[in-house]
Amino acid sequence: MTCKDCGKDIGHDEHKASLESLGIELCERHSRLIKKIILNNNTPLEAIHLFYALKEAGAHPMLEWWDGKKSVDIAISRVKLNIEIDKDYNMITHEQAISDLEEAMHSFKNGFTTIRIPHLAVKYYLKDTVQNILGIIDGLKANIKAI
């Protein structure tokens, strides 16, 4: 058993505690760091799961990246892609829809593409979600000069 972040061997107790609290195999140090990120940014667990799945797929994601206006759940800076996990997908109001659209417009004006992914897609279809994001990354690489 190894930490998904640093590759360090972890014991049974660390493994069990990390899986129970976060759903990801992490050493004690990285479990603490991720829990602090969740607490400080209200990061959904699905964003953590997607972050590590994208990292494992070689996408080089960044967790809770500051875009100059707000913190983005996950960013792939090489192709200027921001990913937001939508926790309240079923409960969206027209005010939230307009707010989301305005945020997407500001990101786009700064050269970034923002996608919103329902948390259920990550929770139940993680592999498919990762494959689709990798496809988006490939499409963005083909259309812009990667940093």
PyMOL commands that set and color helices and strands:
alter all, ss='L'
color gray80, all
select helices_A, chain A and resi 12-22+28-41+45-56+77-79+89-91+94-109+119-124+126-143
alter helices_A, ss='H'
color red, helices_A
select strands_A, chain A and resi 62-66+71-76+81-86+113-118
alter strands_A, ss='S'
color yellow, strands_A
deselect
rebuild
show_as cartoon
